[in-house]
Amino acid sequence: MKIVLVDDEHLPLMRLKTLLEKSKVPEVDIVGEYTESLNVIAQIQALQPDVVFLDIVMPDMDGLALGEKLQELLPNVEIVFTTGYDKYAIDAFNLHAIDYLLKPVQEVRLQKTLERLQSVIENNQQMVAKKKMIQLLGGIKVITPEGKVQLMKWRTSKAKELFAYMLTNRNEIIYRDTILELFWPESDIEKASKQLYTAIYTIRQTLKNYGLEGIQISSPLLNSGYKLIVENVLIDVEQWLDQLKSLPHLQEGTADKHERVSQAYTGDYLGDSDYLWSEGERERLRRLWLRHAQQLSEFYIRSQQYAAAVRVQERIQIISPDEEESYFSLMKLYDLLNNAAAVEEQYGQLKKMLQEQLAVEPSVEIEGWYRSWRKNSTVSQVDVLN
């Protein structure tokens, strides 16, 4: 249970922290302590807490207003209000707070709150586990609550692309003229409009066929625009980004979590298609993953876990085969592992990739390293023969 504490007074904050750490509820993890509201707002999405214990009376922003803002940023977060005044109780529960604690917080009363929280969070997790998921990393697929992956079949490629476009711009109004210009630029307005209606109908039928009733297409502007709304259906990109943002500091005890998040990136955004309009988002997500993968690789190298670093770099090469630095990293790692054949193979693959993609040779740094390695490798072989 990930918890954030907010109170403008230090002593009540420390008392609550101590009581939480002594509680009988397992896996209580206090991920943030704040005395200023604005700091909480700025960092809450990165922390992704399950619960916020929130003081109501604070100088910069009262807790009721802050609680409303936090629920806007994290709709699933549970709020527990703490205050020395019981006159706020009705307002607190109107904000859908799960509980209300009077200061000074009593240990027995807090324990009851934690037990209730634990039950609610477990139920929420079970409900999430029962939801279907749309997979966009690697291509559009449906993942059932049981983990079965279904490739979505479409009557037309245009309906598939329009759905992908609307899903990318979910919960936003997309003007009809924008869609017509993007998807049917060569057709006259009457023909393009008929094709749009047909595509929308096909999308709705396809969603129904896969049991995705939680995804609805509305027309809030009297047929001059559409809005795709997603409810009770998970999106793998959103899940992955949330996991990436909430990762703890990378160290020996947290490397497994980082590894799981890295491996959850199963391919580029809409990777089975080459839609030009999706290239910006595809590149953004790939760069986020690459940055994290490089950090993970560097951690393994510092820890002398060279085989683990090799696995990370091999995944980088599969997902982004034009990353010159990945080939160089693998060359140096294979050298550390005394695998000369693999060094040669990586150098050969790098030269081939650069020739085919850019018609250039490896960088001066890589060439210099390779020549030095070859020279040292030859000297070592001569020493062995002698």
C-alpha positions as CSV (number, residue, x, y, z in Angstrom):
1,M,0.0,0.0,0.0
2,K,1.7,3.2,-1.2
3,I,0.9,6.2,1.0
4,V,1.5,9.9,0.8
5,L,1.2,12.1,3.9
6,V,0.2,15.8,3.7
7,D,0.1,18.1,6.7
8,D,1.5,21.7,7.1
9,E,2.6,20.9,10.7
10,H,5.7,18.7,11.1
11,L,4.8,17.1,14.5
12,P,1.4,15.6,13.4
13,L,3.0,14.4,10.2
14,M,5.8,12.6,12.1
15,R,3.3,11.1,14.5
16,L,1.1,9.7,11.7
17,K,4.2,8.4,9.9
18,T,5.3,6.6,13.1
19,L,1.9,5.0,13.7
20,L,1.7,3.8,10.0
21,E,5.1,2.2,10.2
22,K,4.1,0.4,13.4
23,S,0.8,-0.8,12.0
24,K,-0.1,-4.5,11.6
25,V,-1.1,-4.0,7.9
26,P,1.6,-5.5,5.7
27,E,3.6,-3.7,3.0
28,V,2.8,-0.1,4.1
29,D,5.1,2.0,2.0
30,I,5.3,5.8,2.7
31,V,6.4,7.2,-0.7
32,G,6.0,10.9,0.1
33,E,5.7,13.4,3.0
34,Y,4.7,17.0,2.3
35,T,3.9,20.2,4.1
36,E,3.0,22.3,1.0
37,S,0.1,21.6,-1.3
38,L,1.8,22.7,-4.5
39,N,4.6,20.2,-4.1
40,V,2.1,17.4,-3.7
41,I,0.3,18.4,-6.9
42,A,3.6,18.6,-8.8
43,Q,4.7,15.1,-7.8
44,I,1.6,13.0,-7.2
45,Q,1.5,11.5,-10.6
46,A,5.1,10.3,-10.5
47,L,4.5,8.8,-7.0
48,Q,1.2,7.0,-8.0
49,P,0.1,6.4,-4.3
50,D,-2.8,4.2,-3.4
51,V,-3.8,6.5,-0.5
52,V,-3.2,10.1,0.6
53,F,-3.6,11.1,4.2
54,L,-4.5,14.7,3.9
55,D,-4.9,17.5,6.5
56,I,-7.9,19.7,5.8
57,V,-6.7,23.0,7.4
58,M,-3.6,24.3,5.6
59,P,-2.5,27.8,4.7
60,D,-1.8,27.7,1.0
61,M,-4.7,25.5,-0.2
62,D,-7.3,23.8,2.1
63,G,-7.3,20.1,2.1
64,L,-10.8,19.8,0.5
65,A,-9.7,21.7,-2.6
66,L,-6.4,19.8,-2.7
67,G,-8.2,16.5,-2.3
68,E,-10.4,17.4,-5.3
69,K,-7.4,18.2,-7.4
70,L,-5.6,15.0,-6.4
71,Q,-8.6,12.9,-7.4
72,E,-8.7,14.8,-10.7
73,L,-5.0,13.9,-11.3
74,L,-5.3,10.3,-10.0
75,P,-9.0,9.2,-10.2
76,N,-8.3,5.9,-8.3
77,V,-6.5,7.4,-5.3
78,E,-8.1,7.0,-1.9
79,I,-8.3,10.0,0.4
80,V,-8.2,9.9,4.2
81,F,-8.7,13.4,5.8
82,T,-7.1,14.3,9.1
83,T,-8.0,17.4,11.1
84,G,-8.6,18.7,14.6
85,Y,-12.0,19.9,13.7
86,D,-15.0,17.6,13.1
87,K,-17.1,20.3,11.4
88,Y,-15.5,19.3,8.1
89,A,-16.7,15.7,8.2
90,I,-19.7,16.2,5.8
91,D,-17.6,18.1,3.3
92,A,-15.0,15.4,3.5
93,F,-17.3,12.6,2.7
94,N,-19.0,14.6,-0.1
95,L,-15.6,14.5,-1.7
96,H,-15.8,10.7,-1.7
97,A,-13.1,10.4,1.0
98,I,-12.8,6.8,2.3
99,D,-12.4,8.0,5.9
100,Y,-12.0,10.9,8.3
101,L,-9.6,10.9,11.3
102,L,-9.6,13.4,14.1
103,K,-6.2,14.6,15.5
104,P,-4.4,13.5,17.5
105,V,-4.8,10.3,15.5
106,Q,-5.3,7.2,17.7
107,E,-3.6,4.0,16.9
108,V,-6.7,1.8,17.2
109,R,-8.8,4.1,15.0
110,L,-6.0,4.2,12.4
111,Q,-5.7,0.4,12.3
112,K,-9.4,0.2,11.4
113,T,-8.9,2.7,8.6
114,L,-5.9,0.8,7.3
115,E,-7.9,-2.5,7.3
116,R,-10.7,-0.8,5.4
117,L,-8.2,0.7,2.9
118,Q,-6.5,-2.7,2.4
119,S,-9.9,-4.3,1.5
120,V,-10.9,-1.5,-0.9
121,I,-7.5,-1.5,-2.7
122,E,-7.6,-5.3,-3.1
123,N,-11.1,-5.1,-4.6
124,N,-10.0,-2.3,-6.9
125,Q,-7.0,-4.4,-8.0
126,Q,-9.3,-7.4,-8.7
127,M,-11.6,-5.2,-10.7
128,V,-8.6,-4.0,-12.8
129,A,-7.5,-7.5,-13.3
130,K,-10.9,-8.4,-14.8
131,K,-10.8,-5.6,-17.3
132,K,-9.8,-6.2,-20.9
133,M,-6.8,-4.3,-22.3
134,I,-6.1,-2.8,-25.7
135,Q,-2.5,-3.4,-26.6
136,L,-0.9,-0.7,-28.8
137,L,2.8,-1.5,-28.2
138,G,3.8,-3.7,-31.1
139,G,0.4,-3.4,-32.8
140,I,-3.4,-3.4,-32.0
141,K,-4.4,-6.4,-30.0
142,V,-7.0,-7.3,-27.3
143,I,-5.8,-8.9,-24.1
144,T,-8.5,-10.7,-22.1
145,P,-8.6,-10.7,-18.3
146,E,-7.1,-14.2,-18.5
147,G,-4.1,-13.0,-20.4
148,K,-5.2,-14.3,-23.8
149,V,-3.9,-12.2,-26.7
150,Q,-6.3,-11.6,-29.6
151,L,-5.3,-10.0,-32.9
152,M,-8.1,-7.7,-33.9
153,K,-9.4,-8.5,-37.4
154,W,-10.8,-5.6,-39.4
155,R,-13.0,-5.5,-42.5
156,T,-11.0,-2.7,-44.0
157,S,-7.6,-1.2,-43.3
158,K,-9.1,2.3,-43.3
159,A,-11.4,1.4,-40.3
160,K,-8.4,0.0,-38.4
161,E,-6.4,3.1,-39.0
162,L,-9.2,5.4,-38.1
163,F,-9.8,3.5,-34.8
164,A,-6.1,3.7,-34.0
165,Y,-6.2,7.5,-34.7
166,M,-9.3,8.0,-32.5
167,L,-7.8,5.8,-29.8
168,T,-4.6,7.9,-29.9
169,N,-6.7,11.0,-29.5
170,R,-9.2,9.4,-27.0
171,N,-11.4,11.6,-24.9
172,E,-10.9,14.5,-27.2
173,I,-13.2,15.9,-29.9
174,I,-11.9,15.2,-33.4
175,Y,-13.5,17.4,-36.0
176,R,-15.1,15.7,-39.0
177,D,-13.3,17.9,-41.5
178,T,-10.0,16.9,-39.9
179,I,-10.8,13.2,-40.4
180,L,-11.9,13.6,-44.0
181,E,-8.8,15.6,-44.9
182,L,-6.5,13.1,-43.2
183,F,-8.1,9.9,-44.4
184,W,-9.8,10.7,-47.7
185,P,-8.0,13.7,-49.1
186,E,-8.6,12.6,-52.8
187,S,-12.3,12.1,-52.5
188,D,-15.1,14.6,-52.9
189,I,-16.9,15.6,-49.7
190,E,-20.0,13.5,-50.4
191,K,-18.1,10.3,-51.1
192,A,-15.6,10.9,-48.3
193,S,-18.5,11.4,-45.8
194,K,-20.1,8.1,-46.8
195,Q,-16.8,6.3,-46.4
196,L,-16.4,7.9,-42.9
197,Y,-19.9,6.8,-41.8
198,T,-19.1,3.3,-43.0
199,A,-15.8,3.2,-41.2
200,I,-17.4,4.5,-37.9
201,Y,-20.0,1.7,-38.2
202,T,-17.3,-0.9,-38.9
203,I,-15.4,0.3,-35.8
204,R,-18.5,0.1,-33.6
205,Q,-19.3,-3.4,-34.8
206,T,-15.7,-4.6,-34.4
207,L,-15.6,-3.3,-30.8
208,K,-18.8,-5.1,-30.1
209,N,-17.4,-8.3,-31.6
210,Y,-14.5,-8.2,-29.2
211,G,-16.6,-7.3,-26.1
212,L,-15.2,-3.8,-25.9
213,E,-18.4,-2.1,-24.9
214,G,-16.4,0.2,-22.7
215,I,-15.1,2.0,-25.8
216,Q,-17.8,4.3,-27.2
217,I,-17.8,6.7,-30.1
218,S,-20.0,9.7,-29.6
219,S,-20.9,12.7,-31.8
220,P,-21.2,15.6,-29.4
221,L,-21.1,18.3,-32.1
222,L,-24.1,17.2,-34.1
223,N,-22.1,15.1,-36.6
224,S,-19.4,17.8,-37.1
225,G,-17.1,15.8,-34.8
226,Y,-16.5,12.6,-32.9
227,K,-15.2,11.7,-29.5
228,L,-13.9,8.2,-28.6
229,I,-14.4,7.6,-24.8
230,V,-12.7,4.7,-23.0
231,E,-14.2,3.4,-19.8
232,N,-13.5,0.1,-18.0
233,V,-10.9,-0.9,-20.6
234,L,-7.2,-0.6,-20.0
235,I,-4.7,0.8,-22.5
236,D,-1.2,-0.8,-22.3
237,V,0.6,2.4,-23.1
238,E,-1.1,4.2,-20.2
239,Q,-0.2,1.3,-17.9
240,W,3.4,1.2,-19.0
241,L,3.9,5.0,-18.6
242,D,2.4,4.9,-15.1
243,Q,4.7,2.1,-14.2
244,L,7.7,3.9,-15.7
245,K,6.9,7.1,-13.8
246,S,6.4,5.3,-10.4
247,L,9.7,3.3,-10.6
248,P,11.8,3.7,-7.4
249,H,15.5,4.6,-7.6
250,L,17.5,2.0,-9.5
251,Q,19.6,0.0,-7.1
252,E,20.3,-3.6,-6.2
253,G,16.9,-4.2,-4.5
254,T,14.8,-2.5,-7.2
255,A,16.5,-3.8,-10.4
256,D,13.9,-6.5,-10.8
257,K,11.1,-3.9,-10.9
258,H,13.0,-1.9,-13.5
259,E,13.6,-5.1,-15.5
260,R,9.9,-5.9,-15.6
261,V,8.9,-2.4,-16.8
262,S,11.6,-2.6,-19.5
263,Q,10.3,-5.9,-20.7
264,A,6.7,-4.7,-20.7
265,Y,7.6,-2.5,-23.7
266,T,6.7,-5.2,-26.2
267,G,7.4,-3.1,-29.3
268,D,6.9,0.3,-30.9
269,Y,3.7,2.2,-30.7
270,L,1.4,0.8,-33.4
271,G,4.4,-1.1,-34.6
272,D,2.6,-3.3,-37.1
273,S,1.6,-0.2,-39.1
274,D,3.4,2.7,-40.7
275,Y,0.9,5.5,-40.1
276,L,2.6,8.8,-40.6
277,W,0.4,10.6,-38.1
278,S,1.6,8.2,-35.3
279,E,5.3,8.7,-35.9
280,G,5.7,11.5,-33.3
281,E,4.1,9.4,-30.5
282,R,6.0,6.3,-31.6
283,E,9.3,8.1,-31.4
284,R,8.5,9.7,-28.0
285,L,7.7,6.4,-26.4
286,R,10.6,4.6,-28.0
287,R,13.0,7.3,-26.7
288,L,11.5,7.0,-23.2
289,W,12.1,3.3,-23.3
290,L,15.6,3.6,-24.7
291,R,16.6,6.1,-22.1
292,H,15.4,3.7,-19.3
293,A,17.0,0.7,-21.0
294,Q,20.4,2.4,-21.2
295,Q,20.2,3.4,-17.5
296,L,19.4,-0.3,-16.7
297,S,22.3,-1.5,-18.8
298,E,24.7,1.0,-17.2
299,F,23.6,-0.2,-13.8
300,Y,24.3,-3.8,-14.7
301,I,27.7,-2.8,-16.0
302,R,28.6,-0.9,-12.8
303,S,27.5,-4.0,-10.9
304,Q,29.6,-6.2,-13.2
305,Q,26.5,-8.1,-14.3
306,Y,27.7,-8.2,-17.9
307,A,25.4,-11.0,-19.1
308,A,22.4,-9.0,-17.9
309,A,23.7,-5.9,-19.6
310,V,24.1,-7.9,-22.8
311,R,20.4,-9.0,-22.6
312,V,19.3,-5.4,-22.3
313,Q,21.4,-4.2,-25.2
314,E,20.2,-7.1,-27.4
315,R,16.6,-5.9,-26.8
316,I,17.6,-2.4,-27.7
317,Q,19.0,-3.7,-31.0
318,I,15.8,-5.7,-31.7
319,I,13.5,-2.7,-31.0
320,S,15.8,0.0,-32.4
321,P,18.3,-1.6,-34.8
322,D,19.7,1.7,-36.0
323,E,21.1,2.6,-32.6
324,E,24.8,2.7,-33.4
325,E,25.7,3.0,-29.7
326,S,24.1,-0.4,-28.9
327,Y,26.4,-2.3,-31.2
328,F,29.4,-0.5,-29.6
329,S,28.1,-1.4,-26.1
330,L,27.8,-5.0,-27.1
331,M,31.3,-5.1,-28.6
332,K,32.7,-3.8,-25.3
333,L,30.5,-6.2,-23.2
334,Y,31.5,-9.2,-25.3
335,D,35.2,-8.2,-24.9
336,L,34.7,-8.2,-21.1
337,L,33.1,-11.7,-21.4
338,N,36.1,-12.8,-23.5
339,N,33.9,-13.6,-26.5
340,A,36.0,-12.5,-29.4
341,A,33.7,-14.0,-32.1
342,A,30.7,-12.1,-30.7
343,V,32.8,-8.8,-30.9
344,E,33.6,-9.5,-34.5
345,E,30.0,-10.3,-35.3
346,Q,28.7,-7.1,-33.7
347,Y,31.2,-5.0,-35.6
348,G,30.2,-6.7,-38.9
349,Q,26.5,-6.1,-38.2
350,L,27.2,-2.5,-37.4
351,K,29.1,-1.9,-40.6
352,K,26.3,-3.6,-42.6
353,M,23.5,-1.6,-40.9
354,L,25.3,1.8,-41.4
355,Q,26.0,1.0,-45.1
356,E,22.4,0.0,-45.8
357,Q,20.8,2.8,-43.8
358,L,23.1,5.7,-44.2
359,A,25.9,4.7,-46.5
360,V,28.5,5.6,-43.9
361,E,31.2,3.9,-41.9
362,P,31.3,3.4,-38.1
363,S,32.3,6.5,-36.1
364,V,36.0,7.4,-35.5
365,E,35.6,6.3,-31.8
366,I,34.3,2.9,-32.7
367,E,36.9,2.3,-35.4
368,G,39.6,3.3,-33.1
369,W,38.4,1.0,-30.3
370,Y,38.0,-1.9,-32.8
371,R,41.5,-1.5,-34.3
372,S,43.0,-1.3,-30.7
373,W,41.0,-4.4,-29.7
374,R,42.1,-6.3,-32.8
375,K,45.8,-5.4,-32.1
376,N,45.6,-6.5,-28.5
377,S,43.7,-9.6,-29.4
378,T,46.4,-10.6,-32.0
379,V,49.1,-9.9,-29.4
380,S,47.4,-12.1,-26.9
381,Q,47.1,-15.0,-29.4
382,V,50.8,-14.7,-30.2
383,D,51.6,-14.8,-26.5
384,V,49.5,-18.0,-26.1
385,L,51.3,-19.6,-29.1
386,N,54.7,-18.8,-27.6
